């Protein structure tokens, strides 16, 4: 992509996860008889980091799965991705997503030593409002960032979710929790 600026030209080359910007001056001749005045007078190198969660979500959703969670334990060298779909996922689903993510992460130059793709499990992480709405009627364990009435941990039945809040029934009473203030939330398995 080239942007013309009188009396110079700025050339921007997009290279996967980074951009190079060259600024080269042209002679002040007008019209189509412009000549290059020499080598670029300066070069700016700026590395752009793509949002990893956005990249993973776009890729996984494009394959027909839901991104249920992402973890980067071990100093970020391990990349653990949880996927789901209606009816659950199997080993073949995990293998297909793993192959595709390996290609995408290589192209996007994302550094990791090991990639793990699996189902979210029985105690799946609840991250978004739609997760709580999907599992309404099931038991969940929620940890808040800031105490609510002196309590940070709640275990109860998810009643509804909407407008950035989750209604949780705890010991027969309904508690309204702010989704933005939740540290973690997981389903409690029925075993």
Secondary structure, DSSP 8 states (H G I E B T S, - for coil): -EEEETTEEEEEEEETTEEEEEEEEB-S--TT---B-SS-SEEEEEE----HHHHHHHHHHHTT-EEEEEE-TTTTTEEEEEEE-TT---HHHHHHHHHHHHHHHHHTT---SEEEEEE--TT-B--SHHHHHHTTTSEEEEEEEEEETTEEEEEEEEEEEETTEEEEEETTEEEEEEGGGEEEEEE----
